[in-house]
Amino acid sequence: MKKHLFLVAVLWVALSALGQEFDLPCADLDYKSSVASVSLFADGNQTKEPLIPLANPTHRLTLWFDLLGNEGKVLNYTFIHCTNDWFPSDIRRSIYAAGFDYGLIDDFEFSRNTLVDYVHYQLRFPDSEMFPLISGNYLLIVYEDDLTEDRIYFTRRFMVMDEKASIIATVPRYCDELSLSDTHQQLDVNVSMASIMTGNVHEYASLTIRQNGRWDNAAVGIKPSFIYPDRISYEHNPMTVFEAANQYRRLNFSDFYFQSENIAHIYQTDDYYVVDYATCESRARKPYITYEDIHGEKYVYIANEGRETATEADYAWVNIFLRWPVPLDEEDMYVMGAVNDWRLDERSLMRYDYNLRGYLCQLLLKQGYYNFMLVSANRNTGEISTDLTEGNYWDTNNLYRIYFYYYNAIKGYDELIGYTTVNSH
């Protein structure tokens, strides 16, 4: 008992230091190279974002992830509350969480009949031993032993909503800036929350819009355009205008013995499988072709009946090649999507191959169905764009996720009180 109380005290001190001693970003990040195939989702649906209602504690999130190798270990998890723009909140833990300060992740299994060894973990949370008390943004932290920077395995965002506002959003055919109408999409958003419109509405109300699962181009902290007695309007605002991009490219290697669409080769070595995606070409300034996608998400599964996806799906090195005559002077190329948890980092960076005359990226992925897109990032401005690689077409069917926050001046935190999604078509 004394040992348990000591561990709780140590964790409490560590939590108080989060964002101060080692500046933990409130973002979806992997801190260990052994971490693979992290999925955090709601309602048992791999493509459904991790958002749960505050009023219904039976709604829980599912966390799946693998650790490459064959060493199984018990891990810990906790969560912290964040502001509407994803920084650690400065409120006490007792205000936003009940129960223990951390929980154990001890449900794990070793892979079977795979070339690549891994340990698969599963967690369902929150539960009666640790659960959120208030709405808002949260950061899940998975770590080993003590909560110090070198012990963190990964972090993932999730949200808790206390629905007090309704949101209506539309995507008009034309942008306010008419020259963008064929290449961009603009959202007009109205929020109704008359019963709690108190205080400085312009300062307290905040809107966030995400295009599909992206965070790199998310519009965060949008302030009202107009405030009416019965609603708040977010219209005619440049922050609600997005590059329309294109439909996501599709990759399916759920069966290593069936060469599906867009796959050039699949072969096996002594140590792993290799999947060569068909050579990519720029789709910019070419006729737009419509087809269904899953808005950049991933769905991990194996096509073989009778086999368990969690522990019998294998990993493969997937080669994605973009034909490009000469390397760009000011831009880097990246693979973007849930294929790499929407991060533009060293793992998703495409490197120029002078022999092949194009950009190549190799990703270690678990069997399944993936969407991805190729984007350029300007080294000087950091601007991410699909204009060079995928093109931008108003016809593209994007899924927009809209979050409405209202600052609780009495309790001192941002409440998430409205949420909706809207398809551009």
C-alpha positions in Angstrom: 0.0 0.0 0.0 2.8 2.4 0.9 4.5 1.6 -2.4 1.3 2.4 -4.3 0.9 5.7 -2.6 4.5 6.6 -3.3 4.0 5.9 -7.0 0.9 8.0 -7.1 2.7 10.8 -5.5 5.6 10.6 -8.0 3.2 10.6 -10.9 1.3 13.6 -9.4 4.6 15.6 -9.3 5.4 14.5 -12.9 2.0 15.5 -14.1 2.4 18.9 -12.5 5.6 19.3 -14.4 4.2 18.3 -17.8 4.8 21.0 -20.4 7.3 22.8 -18.1 10.3 20.5 -17.4 10.3 18.9 -20.8 7.7 20.7 -22.8 5.4 17.8 -23.8 3.6 18.8 -27.0 -0.1 18.1 -27.1 0.1 16.2 -30.4 0.0 12.7 -31.9 3.7 11.7 -31.6 5.7 8.5 -31.2 8.7 8.7 -28.9 10.0 5.2 -29.4 11.1 3.6 -32.7 9.5 0.3 -31.6 6.0 1.9 -31.6 3.9 0.9 -34.7 0.3 0.9 -35.9 -1.2 3.1 -33.2 -5.0 3.5 -33.5 -7.2 5.4 -31.1 -10.9 5.3 -32.1 -14.5 5.5 -30.8 -17.4 3.0 -31.0 -15.3 0.1 -32.2 -14.8 1.8 -35.6 -11.1 2.2 -36.7 -12.0 5.2 -38.9 -14.1 7.1 -36.2 -12.2 9.8 -34.4 -11.6 9.6 -30.6 -14.4 11.8 -29.3 -16.8 10.7 -26.5 -19.8 12.4 -24.9 -19.3 13.6 -21.3 -22.9 12.6 -20.5 -22.6 9.0 -21.4 -19.7 7.1 -19.6 -20.6 3.9 -21.4 -19.0 5.3 -24.6 -15.3 4.3 -24.4 -12.4 4.6 -26.7 -10.3 1.7 -28.0 -6.5 1.9 -28.2 -4.6 -0.5 -30.4 -0.8 -0.5 -30.9 2.1 -2.7 -31.5 5.7 -2.8 -30.1 8.1 -4.3 -32.7 10.2 -7.1 -31.3 9.3 -9.9 -28.9 9.6 -8.3 -25.5 6.2 -7.9 -23.7 6.0 -5.5 -20.9 3.3 -3.8 -18.8 2.9 -0.1 -19.7 1.2 2.7 -18.0 -1.2 5.4 -19.3 -2.6 8.7 -18.1 -4.2 11.8 -19.7 -4.0 15.5 -19.2 -6.5 18.3 -20.1 -5.5 20.7 -22.9 -6.7 24.1 -24.1 -8.7 24.6 -27.3 -5.4 25.2 -29.2 -3.7 22.2 -27.8 -1.5 23.4 -24.9 -1.5 21.8 -21.4 -4.3 23.4 -19.3 -3.1 25.0 -16.1 -6.0 23.6 -14.0 -5.6 21.0 -11.2 -6.0 17.4 -12.1 -8.7 17.0 -9.5 -10.9 19.4 -11.6 -10.6 17.4 -14.9 -10.1 13.7 -13.8 -11.4 11.4 -11.2 -10.0 8.1 -9.8 -6.4 7.0 -10.0 -3.7 9.2 -11.6 -2.6 6.4 -14.0 -3.7 3.0 -15.2 -2.0 -0.2 -16.5 -1.9 -1.5 -20.0 -1.4 -5.2 -19.4 -3.6 -6.7 -22.1 -1.0 -7.8 -24.7 -0.3 -10.8 -27.0 2.7 -11.9 -29.1 2.4 -12.1 -32.9 1.9 -15.5 -34.4 3.1 -16.9 -37.8 4.6 -13.5 -38.9 7.9 -12.6 -40.4 8.1 -9.4 -38.3 7.8 -10.1 -34.6 5.7 -7.7 -32.5 3.6 -7.5 -29.4 0.1 -6.3 -29.8 -1.6 -4.2 -27.0 -5.2 -3.3 -26.4 -6.9 -0.9 -24.0 -10.5 0.3 -23.5 -10.8 3.5 -21.6 -12.0 5.5 -19.7 -13.3 3.3 -17.0 -14.4 3.5 -13.4 -10.9 3.7 -12.1 -9.9 6.8 -14.1 -12.2 9.0 -16.1 -12.6 12.6 -17.3 -14.8 15.0 -15.4 -15.1 17.9 -17.8 -15.3 18.4 -21.5 -12.5 19.6 -23.8 -9.3 18.4 -25.4 -7.2 15.7 -23.8 -3.8 14.1 -24.4 -3.4 10.4 -23.8 0.2 9.5 -22.6 1.5 5.9 -22.7 4.8 5.4 -20.9 6.9 2.9 -18.9 7.6 3.1 -15.2 8.0 6.8 -14.3 6.5 9.7 -16.3 9.7 11.2 -17.6 10.6 12.3 -21.1 12.7 9.3 -21.9 10.0 6.9 -20.7 7.2 8.1 -22.9 6.3 5.7 -25.8 3.7 7.8 -27.5 0.9 10.4 -27.1 -2.4 10.7 -28.8 -5.2 13.4 -28.8 -8.8 12.7 -27.8 -11.8 14.8 -27.0 -14.7 14.8 -24.6 -17.8 16.8 -25.5 -20.5 18.3 -23.4 -23.1 19.1 -26.0 -24.7 22.5 -25.3 -24.5 24.0 -28.8 -25.7 23.0 -32.3 -23.7 23.6 -35.4 -24.8 24.1 -39.0 -22.2 24.1 -41.7 -22.3 24.4 -45.4 -19.8 24.4 -48.3 -21.0 27.0 -50.9 -20.1 26.5 -54.5 -18.1 29.8 -54.7 -15.5 31.2 -52.3 -15.6 34.9 -51.3 -12.5 35.3 -53.3 -13.8 34.1 -56.7 -10.4 33.3 -58.1 -10.2 30.4 -55.6 -13.5 28.9 -56.3 -12.3 26.1 -58.6 -9.3 25.0 -56.3 -10.5 25.7 -52.8 -13.4 25.0 -50.5 -14.9 27.5 -48.1 -17.1 26.7 -45.0 -19.8 28.9 -43.6 -20.6 27.9 -40.0 -23.3 29.0 -37.6 -23.5 28.0 -34.0 -26.7 28.3 -31.8 -26.1 28.5 -28.1 -28.5 31.2 -26.8 -29.0 29.7 -23.4 -25.3 30.1 -22.4 -24.2 33.2 -24.4 -22.8 35.1 -21.5 -19.6 37.2 -21.0 -17.4 38.3 -23.8 -18.7 36.0 -26.6 -16.1 37.2 -29.1 -13.3 36.3 -26.7 -14.7 33.2 -25.2 -16.1 31.5 -28.3 -13.6 29.6 -30.5 -14.0 27.3 -33.5 -11.6 24.7 -34.9 -12.0 23.1 -38.4 -10.1 20.1 -39.6 -10.1 18.8 -43.2 -10.3 15.0 -43.0 -7.9 13.8 -40.3 -5.3 16.6 -40.9 -3.8 18.7 -38.2 -1.2 20.5 -40.4 -3.7 22.7 -42.0 -6.3 22.8 -39.3 -7.9 26.2 -38.6 -7.6 26.6 -34.9 -9.0 29.5 -32.7 -11.3 31.0 -35.3 -13.2 34.0 -33.8 -16.8 34.9 -34.7 -17.5 37.0 -37.8 -20.8 38.2 -36.5 -22.7 37.7 -33.2 -26.5 37.7 -33.2 -28.9 37.3 -30.3 -29.6 33.7 -31.1 -26.4 32.5 -32.9 -22.8 33.0 -33.7 -21.7 33.3 -37.3 -18.4 32.1 -38.8 -18.9 33.3 -42.3 -16.8 35.1 -44.9 -13.6 34.3 -42.9 -10.3 33.5 -44.8 -9.5 31.0 -42.0 -12.4 28.8 -43.2 -11.0 28.4 -46.8 -9.0 25.2 -47.5 -7.1 23.9 -50.5 -9.6 21.4 -52.0 -6.8 18.8 -52.8 -7.8 15.5 -54.5 -9.2 12.1 -53.6 -6.7 10.1 -51.6 -4.6 7.5 -53.2 -5.6 3.9 -52.2 -3.4 1.1 -51.0 -4.7 -2.4 -50.0 -2.3 -5.2 -49.1 -4.6 -7.1 -46.8 -3.7 -10.3 -48.7 -0.1 -10.8 -49.7 -1.1 -13.4 -52.3 -3.5 -11.1 -54.2 -2.1 -8.1 -56.2 -4.8 -5.5 -55.7 -5.4 -2.2 -57.4 -2.4 0.2 -57.5 0.1 -2.4 -56.4 3.0 -3.2 -58.9 4.7 -6.0 -57.0 4.5 -8.0 -53.7 7.3 -10.3 -52.8 8.8 -12.0 -49.7 12.3 -12.0 -48.4 13.7 -14.0 -45.5 12.8 -11.3 -43.0 9.8 -9.4 -44.3 7.4 -8.8 -47.1 7.9 -6.0 -49.7 5.1 -4.1 -51.4 5.8 -1.8 -54.4 3.1 0.7 -54.9 2.6 1.5 -58.6 4.6 4.5 -59.7 2.9 7.8 -58.8 2.6 10.7 -61.1 1.6 14.2 -60.3 -2.2 14.6 -60.7 -2.0 18.4 -60.8 -3.6 20.1 -63.7 -5.0 16.9 -65.0 -8.7 16.0 -65.4 -10.3 15.3 -62.0 -11.4 11.7 -61.5 -13.9 10.9 -58.7 -13.9 7.7 -56.6 -14.6 6.7 -53.1 -12.0 6.9 -50.4 -12.0 6.9 -46.6 -10.7 10.5 -46.3 -7.1 9.6 -45.6 -7.8 7.1 -42.8 -6.5 3.5 -42.4 -8.2 0.2 -41.7 -5.9 -2.5 -40.4 -7.1 -6.0 -41.3 -6.2 -9.3 -43.1 -8.4 -10.7 -45.8 -7.8 -14.3 -44.8 -10.8 -15.7 -42.9 -10.1 -17.5 -39.7 -7.0 -15.5 -38.9 -6.7 -12.9 -36.1 -5.8 -9.4 -37.4 -4.4 -8.2 -34.1 -1.7 -10.9 -33.9 -1.5 -12.6 -37.3 -1.4 -9.6 -39.6 2.2 -9.2 -40.8 4.2 -6.1 -41.6 5.6 -5.1 -44.9 8.0 -2.5 -46.2 5.9 -0.4 -48.6 7.7 1.5 -51.3 6.0 4.6 -52.6 7.7 6.3 -55.6 6.8 9.6 -57.2 8.3 10.2 -60.7 9.9 13.7 -60.7 12.5 14.8 -63.3 14.7 16.9 -60.9 14.7 17.6 -57.2 12.8 20.6 -56.0 14.9 23.6 -54.8 12.7 24.9 -52.0 10.3 22.1 -51.1 10.4 18.7 -49.5 8.0 15.9 -50.4 6.1 13.8 -47.9 3.6 11.0 -47.7 0.6 12.2 -45.7 -2.4 10.5 -44.1 -3.2 8.0 -41.3 -0.6 5.8 -43.0 1.8 7.9 -40.8 -0.7 9.3 -38.3 -0.9 12.5 -40.3 2.7 13.5 -39.3 5.2 15.1 -41.7 8.5 13.8 -40.2 11.5 11.8 -41.1 9.5 8.6 -41.5 7.2 10.1 -44.1 9.8 12.2 -45.9 10.4 11.2 -49.5 14.0 11.3 -50.6 15.2 12.0 -54.1 16.8 9.1 -56.0 18.9 10.3 -58.8 19.1 6.9 -60.4 15.3 6.4 -60.5 14.7 10.1 -61.1 12.0 10.6 -58.5 11.1 10.7 -54.8 11.0 7.5 -52.8 9.6 6.7 -49.3 9.7 3.4 -47.5 7.1 2.8 -44.8 6.8 -0.2 -42.5 3.1 -0.9 -42.4 0.8 -3.5 -40.9 -1.5 -5.4 -43.4 -4.7 -3.5 -44.2 -6.2 -0.7 -46.3 -4.7 2.8 -46.3 -5.3 6.1 -47.9 -2.5 8.6 -48.5 -1.6 11.7 -50.4 1.6 13.3 -51.5 2.3 16.8 -50.4 5.1 19.4 -50.7 6.4 21.5 -47.8 8.2 24.7 -48.4 11.5 24.8 -46.4 11.4 28.5 -45.8 7.7 29.1 -45.0 6.7 25.7 -43.8 3.6 25.9 -46.0 2.1 22.5 -46.9 0.4 22.2 -50.2 -1.1 19.6 -52.6 -0.8 22.0 -55.6 2.3 20.4 -57.1 1.6 16.7 -56.5 -2.2 16.1 -56.3 -3.7 19.3 -57.7 -6.7 21.1 -56.1 -10.2 20.5 -57.3 -13.4 21.9 -55.9 -15.1 18.6 -56.8 -13.1 16.7 -54.2 -15.2 15.1 -51.5 -13.5 16.2 -48.2 -14.9 15.5 -44.7 -14.7 18.6 -42.4 -14.7 18.2 -38.7 -15.9 21.2 -36.7 -15.4 21.8 -33.0 -16.9 24.6 -31.0 -15.3 25.6 -27.7 -16.4 28.1 -25.1 -14.2 29.4 -22.3 -15.6 28.8 -18.8 -14.4 32.0 -17.1 -15.5 30.7 -13.6 -13.6 27.4 -13.8 -10.8 28.6 -16.1 -10.8 26.1 -19.0 -12.1 25.6 -22.5 -15.2 23.5 -22.8 -15.9 21.6 -25.9 -19.7 22.1 -26.3 -20.4 21.5 -30.0 -19.3 19.2 -32.7 -20.4 18.2 -36.2 -19.1 16.9 -39.5 -19.9 18.0 -43.0 -19.0 16.6 -46.4 -18.0 19.0 -49.1 -20.2 17.1 -51.6 
